[in-house]
């Protein structure tokens, strides 16, 4: 949960140090890309792998949007508890293609949406944005 907020609220240029030093993620390096960065926890177990794509958005409230794919072994009940503990409020759900539900939470100007089920990517999809 904290990693999503950190990635959204810090300048793209500062993220390498934050993600590597504070969260022990590695950067999936693309030297020509300047509008987004990709990080992973480099887990060799696909069920525990987390990949974050941090996209610069030049927003007034956040520096970046964050898209994450979290492995199938992610404890989404614990993730929802972390959201609640951090004062995020459940805003509802929407059914996407098939039977996949997207749950929405918000706090102040921040929003988190995520799938309740594992998607075709083999994990849970999570999106962190600011309004």
C-alpha positions in Angstrom: 0.0 0.0 0.0 2.7 2.5 1.0 4.7 1.7 -2.1 1.8 2.8 -4.3 1.6 6.2 -2.5 5.4 6.6 -2.6 5.5 5.9 -6.3 2.6 8.3 -7.0 3.8 11.2 -4.9 7.5 11.5 -5.8 9.1 13.0 -8.8 9.9 10.4 -11.5 13.6 11.4 -11.4 13.8 10.4 -7.7 12.0 7.1 -7.9 15.0 4.8 -8.6 16.6 5.6 -5.2 13.2 5.4 -3.4 12.1 2.1 -5.0 15.5 0.4 -4.6 16.6 1.7 -1.2 13.3 1.8 0.6 11.3 -0.9 -1.1 14.0 -3.3 -2.4 12.5 -3.2 -5.9 14.6 -3.3 -9.1 14.2 -1.1 -12.1 13.4 -2.8 -15.4 15.6 -0.4 -17.3 14.6 1.3 -20.6 17.2 4.1 -21.2 15.1 5.8 -23.9 11.8 6.0 -21.9 11.3 9.3 -20.0 7.5 9.3 -19.3 7.3 6.1 -17.3 9.4 3.6 -15.2 8.9 0.0 -14.5 9.9 -1.7 -11.2 9.5 -5.2 -9.9 10.2 -7.1 -6.7 12.1 -9.6 -8.8 10.5 -12.6 -7.2 11.3 -15.9 -8.9 7.9 -17.2 -7.8 5.4 -15.8 -10.4 2.6 -16.0 -7.7 4.5 -13.5 -5.6 5.8 -11.3 -8.4 4.8 -7.6 -8.3 5.4 -5.3 -11.3 4.8 -1.5 -11.0 4.5 0.8 -13.9 4.9 4.4 -12.8 3.6 6.9 -15.3 4.3 10.7 -15.1 1.0 12.6 -15.2 1.9 16.2 -14.3 -1.1 16.4 -12.0 -1.6 19.1 -9.4 -2.1 16.5 -6.6 0.2 13.6 -7.6 3.3 13.4 -9.7 2.4 9.9 -11.2 -0.2 7.3 -11.8 0.8 3.8 -10.8 -0.4 0.6 -12.4 0.5 -2.7 -10.7 0.2 -6.4 -11.5 0.4 -8.4 -8.3 0.9 -12.2 -8.4 -1.9 -14.6 -7.7 -0.6 -15.3 -4.2 -1.3 -11.8 -3.1 -3.5 -11.6 -0.1 -6.2 -9.2 -1.3 -8.1 -9.4 2.0 -5.0 -8.1 3.7 -4.7 -5.4 1.0 -8.3 -4.3 1.7 -7.5 -4.2 5.4 -4.5 -2.0 4.7 -6.7 0.3 2.8 -9.2 0.5 5.6 -6.4 1.0 8.2 -5.1 3.9 6.1 -8.6 5.5 6.0 -9.4 4.6 2.4 -13.2 4.4 2.0 -14.9 1.8 -0.2 -16.7 3.6 -3.0 -18.3 0.6 -4.8 -17.6 -1.9 -7.5 -18.1 -2.3 -11.2 -18.2 -5.5 -13.2 -15.7 -5.6 -16.1 -15.6 -8.0 -18.9 -16.7 -11.5 -17.8 -17.1 -11.9 -14.1 -14.2 -9.7 -13.0 -15.1 -7.1 -10.5 -13.2 -3.8 -10.0 -13.4 -2.4 -6.5 -12.9 1.3 -5.9 -11.5 3.0 -2.7 -10.7 6.6 -2.1 -9.1 8.9 0.5 -9.0 12.7 0.0 -7.7 13.1 -3.6 -6.4 9.6 -4.0 -8.1 6.6 -5.6 -7.3 3.0 -5.8 -9.1 0.5 -8.0 -8.3 -3.2 -8.2 -9.6 -6.5 -9.4 -11.2 -8.8 -7.0 -10.2 -11.8 -9.1 -7.1 -12.9 -10.9 -7.1 -11.5 -14.5 -5.8 -13.0 -17.7 -2.4 -11.6 -16.9 -2.2 -14.2 -14.1 -2.5 -11.7 -11.2 -4.5 -8.9 -9.7 -4.6 -5.5 -11.5 -4.3 -2.4 -9.3 -4.5 1.3 -10.3 -3.5 4.2 -8.1 -4.5 7.7 -9.3 -5.0 11.1 -7.9 -7.9 13.5 -8.7 
